[in-house]
Amino acid sequence: MPIDAADLQKLGERLRALRHAAGETQEQTANSVGLTRTYLTEIEAGRKNITLSTLYALASHFKIEPAEILRGEKRSTSRRSRKSC
């Protein structure tokens, strides 16, 4: 399923919110994950697609799961208990 412009825009908004919550500039975040500030700016603006390696680098930097960047979903920390038979 191809990604559309609205999805890229939402992803960029989530990244910008994460960066702001961390109190970082675009330059600081970009340098930390090996990107140029220009490329990060384009991702945040929804004008550039994100690579898988960049997604994982950003998720690691912000100490979150990649799904939280992609869809805004937080991974549940609770596990279902299993019953022994």
N, C-alpha and C positions, 0 to 999 in steps of 0.2 A: 504494500500500500504506500503510495508516494506521500511525502510530507507536503503540506500546502503552506501558503504564506501565513495563514492565521496560526498554524502550529509553530512555525518559526518565531512569530511575534511573541507568542505565549512563552516559549522556551527562553527567549531573550529577556522577557520581563521577569521570569523566575530567577535567571542568573543575576540580573541587575539587583533584584531584591536581596538575594543571598550575599552579594558583594557589599551592598549598603549595610546589611545587618552585621557583617563582619567588620565594618568600618574601614573598608579598603577602597583605594582608588583603582581605576581601570589599570593603570600602570603597575601597581603593586600586585594585583591578581594575575595579570598577564605575565609578569616576570616570574611569579611563583610557579606557574604551570608551563612555562616555555612558549608562550604566545607573544605576538606583538600586540601592543595596545590597540592598533588599528583593527586587527583581526577580531579582538574581543569586542571592540566597539560595534563592528559589523554584526557579530553574533547577537549582541544585546539588542541591536536595532531590528533584528529579524531579517537581515539582508544576506546573511551567509549561513550555510548549513554547517552543522557541527560534525566533526569526525568522531568515531567511536573512541579513539585514543584521547581526544580532547575532552570528551564527555567524562571518561573515567578519571582523567587528570583533575578536572574541575570538581568532580564528586569527592575525590580523595582530598583535595585541598580544603573543601568546605566540610569534610567529615560527614558526608551523607551518602546515601545510595544513589546510583545514576537515575533510577526511576523517579526520584524526587525532582530532579532537574527536568526529565522528559515529560512527566505527567503531573508533577506536584504531589505525588503520593509518598507518604512516609511509610517506611517498613515497620511493621508491627514488631515489637520486641517480645511480646508474649508468645509462648508456644502452646499449642493444644496438648493437653495431657492424653497419653495413650493408655487404654485399659489393657491389662494383661489378661489373657484368656486362660 
